[in-house]
C-alpha cells in the first residue's frame, strides 16, 4: 500500500514503548543537615531565611530585602 493509503488507515504503525523517565533521588546526610542549620543568618539566601523563619513560627515575605528578613528573624530570636 502507498504512503497515502497508510495515512488513511490501511496500515497502523507500531508504537514503540516509551522509555521510563530517570528519577534521581537526593539524600541529605545528617552531617549536611547540621551544617545548614548551624550556618549564620548572613550567609543564608532568601529561601533559606524563609524556611528558617517558618521553623521559628514567623512567616516572612521574600519580597523584602535580605537585610530586612534577617532583622525580623533576629528580632524574634531576641524576644524568645
N, CA, C and O atoms as a MOPAC input file, in Angstrom:
PM7 MOZYME 1SCF
protein

 N      0.84500 1    -1.16700 1     0.00000 1
 C      0.00000 1     0.00000 1     0.00000 1
 C      0.89300 1     1.23400 1     0.00000 1
 O      2.01400 1     1.19800 1     0.50800 1
 N      0.40000 1     2.30600 1    -0.56300 1
 C      1.17500 1     3.53600 1    -0.65400 1
 C      1.15800 1     4.28200 1     0.68100 1
 O      0.40100 1     3.94900 1     1.59200 1
 N      2.00000 1     5.28300 1     0.76700 1
 C      2.06000 1     6.11300 1     1.97400 1
 C      0.71600 1     6.78700 1     2.23100 1
 O      0.30600 1     6.93100 1     3.38300 1
 N      0.02900 1     7.20200 1     1.16900 1
 C     -1.27700 1     7.82700 1     1.31900 1
 C     -2.28000 1     6.83300 1     1.89900 1
 O     -3.09100 1     7.19000 1     2.75300 1
 N     -2.22100 1     5.59800 1     1.43900 1
 C     -3.10700 1     4.57100 1     1.97600 1
 C     -2.81500 1     4.28100 1     3.43400 1
 O     -3.72800 1     4.00600 1     4.21200 1
 N     -1.52900 1     4.34200 1     3.81500 1
 C     -1.16700 1     4.14100 1     5.22200 1
 C     -1.74800 1     5.23600 1     6.09900 1
 O     -2.19100 1     4.97200 1     7.21600 1
 N     -1.74800 1     6.45400 1     5.60300 1
 C     -2.28200 1     7.57300 1     6.37200 1
 C     -3.79300 1     7.47800 1     6.53500 1
 O     -4.33600 1     7.93800 1     7.54000 1
 N     -4.46600 1     6.89600 1     5.57600 1
 C     -5.91800 1     6.76500 1     5.65800 1
 C     -6.35700 1     5.63300 1     6.57600 1
 O     -7.54100 1     5.52300 1     6.89500 1
 N     -5.45900 1     4.82100 1     6.98900 1
 C     -5.82400 1     3.78500 1     7.93800 1
 C     -5.64100 1     2.38400 1     7.40400 1
 O     -6.12000 1     1.42700 1     8.01200 1
 N     -4.97100 1     2.24200 1     6.29600 1
 C     -4.73400 1     0.91200 1     5.75700 1
 C     -3.80100 1     0.10000 1     6.64500 1
 O     -4.02700 1    -1.09200 1     6.85300 1
 N     -2.77700 1     0.71800 1     7.15800 1
 C     -1.81000 1     0.01700 1     7.99400 1
 C     -1.45000 1     0.92700 1     9.16500 1
 O     -1.10000 1     2.09000 1     8.96700 1
 N     -1.53500 1     0.40800 1    10.36200 1
 C     -1.24000 1     1.20900 1    11.54900 1
 C      0.21600 1     0.99400 1    11.95100 1
 O      0.67800 1    -0.14200 1    12.05800 1
 N      0.92600 1     2.08400 1    12.17000 1
 C      2.31400 1     1.93200 1    12.59900 1
 C      2.37500 1     1.39300 1    14.02500 1
 O      1.53800 1     1.71700 1    14.86800 1
 N      3.36900 1     0.57700 1    14.26900 1
 C      3.51700 1     0.03500 1    15.62300 1
 C      4.20200 1     1.08000 1    16.48900 1
 O      5.19400 1     1.69200 1    16.09300 1
 N      3.65300 1     1.26600 1    17.66700 1
 C      4.19900 1     2.26500 1    18.58700 1
 C      5.25600 1     1.60200 1    19.46100 1
 O      5.01400 1     0.56300 1    20.07500 1
 N      6.41800 1     2.21400 1    19.50600 1
 C      7.48200 1     1.71400 1    20.37100 1
 C      7.17900 1     2.13800 1    21.79900 1
 O      6.69400 1     3.24700 1    22.02200 1
 N      7.45400 1     1.27900 1    22.76200 1
 C      7.19000 1     1.66500 1    24.15300 1
 C      8.08200 1     2.83400 1    24.55900 1
 O      9.26300 1     2.88700 1    24.21400 1
 N      7.49600 1     3.76100 1    25.29300 1
 C      8.23500 1     4.94000 1    25.72900 1
 C      9.19700 1     4.54700 1    26.84300 1
 O      8.84600 1     3.75500 1    27.71800 1
 N     10.39900 1     5.09400 1    26.81300 1
 C     11.34100 1     4.77000 1    27.88700 1
 C     10.87900 1     5.39500 1    29.19500 1
 O     10.28200 1     6.47100 1    29.20800 1
 N     11.16300 1     4.70100 1    30.29800 1
 C     10.76600 1     5.21500 1    31.60000 1
 C     11.68200 1     6.37900 1    31.98200 1
 O     12.88000 1     6.35300 1    31.69900 1
 N     11.10900 1     7.40000 1    32.62700 1
 C     11.92600 1     8.55300 1    32.99500 1
 C     12.94800 1     8.18600 1    34.07400 1
 O     12.70100 1     7.32600 1    34.91900 1
 N     14.07400 1     8.84300 1    34.02500 1
 C     15.12000 1     8.62300 1    35.01500 1
 C     14.85500 1     9.55200 1    36.18900 1
 O     14.76200 1    10.76800 1    36.02500 1
 N     14.73800 1     8.97000 1    37.36600 1
 C     14.48000 1     9.74600 1    38.57200 1
 C     15.70200 1     9.64600 1    39.46900 1
 O     16.11200 1     8.55700 1    39.87100 1
 N     16.27700 1    10.81200 1    39.77700 1
 C     17.42200 1    10.83800 1    40.66100 1
 C     16.96300 1    11.25400 1    42.04600 1
 O     16.28100 1    12.26500 1    42.20900 1
 N     17.34200 1    10.47000 1    43.03800 1
 C     16.97700 1    10.78600 1    44.40400 1
 C     18.13700 1    11.49500 1    45.08000 1
 O     19.29700 1    11.12100 1    44.90800 1
 N     17.80900 1    12.52300 1    45.85200 1
 C     18.82500 1    13.26600 1    46.57700 1
 C     18.70200 1    12.91100 1    48.04600 1
 O     17.64400 1    13.07400 1    48.65400 1
 N     19.78400 1    12.42800 1    48.60000 1
 C     19.79900 1    12.06700 1    50.01000 1
 C     20.63900 1    13.08100 1    50.77500 1
 O     21.75400 1    13.41100 1    50.37100 1
 N     20.09600 1    13.56900 1    51.88000 1
 C     20.81200 1    14.51200 1    52.73100 1
 C     21.28300 1    13.75600 1    53.95800 1
 O     20.48400 1    13.19400 1    54.70800 1
 N     22.57800 1    13.75000 1    54.14800 1
 C     23.13200 1    13.06900 1    55.31300 1
 C     22.90700 1    13.93200 1    56.54600 1
 O     22.74400 1    15.14700 1    56.42300 1
 N     22.89400 1    13.33900 1    57.71500 1
 C     22.70600 1    14.13800 1    58.93500 1
 C     23.76500 1    15.22200 1    59.09400 1
 O     23.47500 1    16.28900 1    59.63600 1
 N     24.99400 1    14.96700 1    58.63100 1
 C     26.05000 1    15.97300 1    58.74500 1
 C     25.70400 1    17.20300 1    57.90600 1
 O     25.92000 1    18.33100 1    58.34800 1
 N     25.17000 1    16.99500 1    56.70300 1
 C     24.79100 1    18.11300 1    55.84600 1
 C     23.65000 1    18.91100 1    56.45900 1
 O     23.61300 1    20.13800 1    56.35700 1
 N     22.71900 1    18.20700 1    57.09600 1
 C     21.58200 1    18.88800 1    57.70900 1
 C     22.04800 1    19.76500 1    58.86100 1
 O     21.56000 1    20.88300 1    59.02700 1
 N     22.98500 1    19.26800 1    59.65400 1
 C     23.51100 1    20.05100 1    60.77600 1
 C     24.24400 1    21.28200 1    60.26400 1
 O     24.13500 1    22.35900 1    60.85100 1
 N     24.98900 1    21.13100 1    59.17500 1
 C     25.71800 1    22.27300 1    58.62400 1
 C     24.77300 1    23.36800 1    58.16200 1
 O     25.06600 1    24.54700 1    58.35900 1
 N     23.64300 1    23.01100 1    57.55000 1
 C     22.72200 1    24.03900 1    57.08200 1
 C     22.02500 1    24.72700 1    58.24800 1
 O     21.72000 1    25.91700 1    58.16600 1
 N     21.77000 1    24.00300 1    59.32700 1
 C     21.11300 1    24.61500 1    60.47600 1
 C     22.05900 1    25.52700 1    61.22900 1
 O     21.61800 1    26.52000 1    61.80700 1
 N     23.34700 1    25.22000 1    61.24200 1
 C     24.30500 1    25.97200 1    62.02800 1
 C     24.87900 1    27.17100 1    61.27600 1
 O     25.64500 1    27.94200 1    61.85400 1
 N     24.52900 1    27.34500 1    60.00700 1
 C     25.10800 1    28.44300 1    59.23900 1
 C     24.54600 1    29.77700 1    59.72500 1
 O     23.36900 1    29.85700 1    60.08000 1
 N     25.36900 1    30.82000 1    59.74700 1
 C     24.90700 1    32.12900 1    60.20400 1
 C     23.84300 1    32.71500 1    59.27400 1
 O     23.77500 1    32.37100 1    58.09400 1
 N     23.04200 1    33.57600 1    59.81000 1
 C     21.94500 1    34.16700 1    59.04100 1
 C     22.44500 1    34.96700 1    57.84800 1
 O     21.79900 1    34.98200 1    56.80000 1
 N     23.58000 1    35.63000 1    57.99200 1
 C     24.08900 1    36.47900 1    56.92100 1
 C     24.49300 1    35.67900 1    55.68800 1
 O     24.53400 1    36.22700 1    54.58700 1
 N     24.79000 1    34.39500 1    55.85600 1
 C     25.20200 1    33.56700 1    54.72700 1
 C     24.02100 1    32.87200 1    54.04900 1
 O     24.19300 1    32.25200 1    53.00000 1
 N     22.83100 1    32.96700 1    54.63000 1
 C     21.65500 1    32.31300 1    54.05900 1
 C     21.05900 1    33.16800 1    52.94300 1
 O     21.13700 1    34.39600 1    52.97100 1
 N     20.45900 1    32.49000 1    51.95500 1
 C     19.72900 1    33.23200 1    50.92600 1
 C     18.28600 1    33.42300 1    51.38300 1
 O     17.91100 1    32.97100 1    52.46500 1
 N     17.48400 1    34.08300 1    50.57100 1
 C     16.11100 1    34.39700 1    50.97000 1
 C     15.27800 1    33.14500 1    51.22000 1
 O     14.48600 1    33.10700 1    52.16200 1
 N     15.44900 1    32.11500 1    50.38200 1
 C     14.67700 1    30.88200 1    50.57100 1
 C     15.03800 1    30.20900 1    51.88900 1
 O     14.15700 1    29.73700 1    52.60800 1
 N     16.32900 1    30.16400 1    52.21000 1
 C     16.75800 1    29.56100 1    53.46900 1
 C     16.26400 1    30.37100 1    54.65700 1
 O     15.86300 1    29.80600 1    55.67500 1
 N     16.29200 1    31.69400 1    54.53200 1
 C     15.78100 1    32.54100 1    55.61400 1
 C     14.28900 1    32.31500 1    55.83200 1
 O     13.82400 1    32.26100 1    56.97100 1
 N     13.54900 1    32.18400 1    54.75100 1
 C     12.11300 1    31.95200 1    54.86800 1
 C     11.83700 1    30.60900 1    55.55600 1
 O     10.96400 1    30.51400 1    56.41900 1
 N     12.58400 1    29.58100 1    55.16800 1
 C     12.41500 1    28.26100 1    55.78100 1
 C     12.76500 1    28.30700 1    57.26900 1
 O     12.04500 1    27.75300 1    58.10000 1
 N     13.86200 1    28.96300 1    57.59600 1
 C     14.27800 1    29.09000 1    58.99800 1
 C     13.24200 1    29.88000 1    59.79600 1
 O     12.94000 1    29.53400 1    60.93800 1
 N     12.70600 1    30.92600 1    59.20300 1
 C     11.67300 1    31.70600 1    59.87300 1
 C     10.43000 1    30.88400 1    60.15300 1
 O      9.81200 1    31.02700 1    61.20800 1
 N     10.05700 1    30.02100 1    59.21200 1
 C      8.89200 1    29.15300 1    59.43600 1
 C      9.13600 1    28.19200 1    60.58800 1
 O      8.21800 1    27.88800 1    61.34900 1
 N     10.38000 1    27.70900 1    60.72200 1
 C     10.70700 1    26.82100 1    61.84300 1
 C     10.54700 1    27.56000 1    63.16800 1
 O     10.22000 1    26.95500 1    64.18900 1
 N     10.77900 1    28.87000 1    63.14400 1
 C     10.62900 1    29.68400 1    64.35700 1
 C      9.19400 1    30.14300 1    64.57100 1
 O      8.86800 1    30.70900 1    65.61400 1
 N      8.33600 1    29.89900 1    63.58300 1
 C      6.94100 1    30.30500 1    63.69200 1
 C      6.66600 1    31.68100 1    63.12200 1
 O      5.65200 1    32.29600 1    63.45200 1
 N      7.56500 1    32.18000 1    62.25900 1
 C      7.41800 1    33.50500 1    61.65500 1
 C      7.23600 1    33.32800 1    60.15900 1
 O      7.98400 1    32.59000 1    59.51900 1
 N      6.24200 1    34.00600 1    59.60200 1
 C      6.03200 1    33.97400 1    58.15700 1
 C      6.68300 1    35.22100 1    57.56800 1
 O      6.24200 1    36.34200 1    57.82200 1
 N      7.74700 1    35.01300 1    56.77000 1
 C      8.48200 1    36.12500 1    56.17600 1
 C      8.04100 1    36.34100 1    54.73700 1
 O      7.62800 1    35.40500 1    54.05200 1
 N      8.13200 1    37.57100 1    54.29500 1
 C      7.76800 1    37.92900 1    52.93200 1
 C      9.05500 1    38.08300 1    52.11600 1
 O      9.84000 1    38.99700 1    52.36700 1
 N      9.27500 1    37.20200 1    51.14800 1
 C     10.51300 1    37.21500 1    50.37000 1
 C     10.62500 1    38.43300 1    49.45700 1
 O     11.68200 1    38.65400 1    48.86600 1
 N      9.57800 1    39.21600 1    49.33000 1
 C      9.66500 1    40.43600 1    48.52600 1
 C     10.51100 1    41.49900 1    49.22500 1
 O     10.98100 1    42.44400 1    48.59100 1
 N     10.70200 1    41.33600 1    50.54200 1
 C     11.52700 1    42.27300 1    51.29300 1
 C     12.99800 1    41.94100 1    51.04400 1
 O     13.32500 1    40.87700 1    50.51900 1
 N     13.87100 1    42.85800 1    51.42500 1
 C     15.30700 1    42.64500 1    51.23800 1
 C     15.81900 1    41.59400 1    52.22900 1
 O     15.17800 1    41.29900 1    53.23800 1
 N     16.98900 1    41.04300 1    51.91000 1
 C     17.60300 1    40.05200 1    52.79500 1
 C     17.87600 1    40.65300 1    54.16400 1
 O     17.66600 1    39.99900 1    55.18600 1
 N     18.34600 1    41.90700 1    54.18800 1
 C     18.64000 1    42.56500 1    55.46500 1
 C     17.38600 1    42.68100 1    56.33100 1
 O     17.43900 1    42.49000 1    57.54600 1
 N     16.27000 1    42.99300 1    55.69700 1
 C     15.00400 1    43.11700 1    56.42900 1
 C     14.57900 1    41.75700 1    56.99100 1
 O     14.11800 1    41.67000 1    58.13000 1
 N     14.73300 1    40.69600 1    56.19100 1
 C     14.37400 1    39.35200 1    56.65400 1
 C     15.24800 1    38.93600 1    57.82900 1
 O     14.75600 1    38.36700 1    58.80400 1
 N     16.55700 1    39.22300 1    57.73600 1
 C     17.48000 1    38.88300 1    58.82100 1
 C     17.12000 1    39.64500 1    60.08400 1
 O     17.15200 1    39.07700 1    61.17600 1
 N     16.78200 1    40.91100 1    59.95900 1
 C     16.41900 1    41.70500 1    61.13500 1
 C     15.13600 1    41.18000 1    61.77700 1
 O     15.01500 1    41.18600 1    63.00200 1
 N     14.18100 1    40.72900 1    60.97100 1
 C     12.94600 1    40.16800 1    61.53300 1
 C     13.23400 1    38.87600 1    62.29500 1
 O     12.66000 1    38.64500 1    63.35900 1
 N     14.11900 1    38.03200 1    61.76000 1
 C     14.46200 1    36.78600 1    62.45100 1
 C     15.21800 1    37.09000 1    63.74000 1
 O     14.95700 1    36.47400 1    64.77300 1
 N     16.15600 1    38.03900 1    63.68400 1
 C     16.90900 1    38.39300 1    64.89100 1
 C     15.99500 1    38.96400 1    65.96200 1
 O     16.19300 1    38.72400 1    67.15300 1
 N     14.99100 1    39.72100 1    65.53100 1
 C     14.03100 1    40.27800 1    66.49400 1
 C     13.27000 1    39.16900 1    67.20700 1
 O     13.04900 1    39.23000 1    68.41700 1
 N     12.87000 1    38.14800 1    66.43800 1
 C     12.14900 1    37.02400 1    67.03400 1
 C     13.06800 1    36.24400 1    67.98100 1
 O     12.64200 1    35.82900 1    69.05900 1
 N     14.33700 1    36.04600 1    67.57200 1
 C     15.28000 1    35.31700 1    68.41600 1
 C     15.57800 1    36.08100 1    69.70400 1
 O     15.74500 1    35.46900 1    70.75900 1
 N     15.64600 1    37.40300 1    69.62900 1
 C     15.90200 1    38.21200 1    70.82700 1
 C     14.73300 1    38.18100 1    71.80500 1
 O     14.92700 1    38.21900 1    73.02000 1
 N     13.50600 1    38.11000 1    71.26000 1
 C     12.31500 1    38.08500 1    72.10400 1
 C     12.06500 1    36.71900 1    72.72300 1
 O     11.28600 1    36.60300 1    73.66900 1
 N     12.70600 1    35.69500 1    72.20800 1
 C     12.48500 1    34.33000 1    72.73400 1
 C     13.26700 1    34.07800 1    73.98300 1
 O     13.19400 1    32.98600 1    74.54700 1

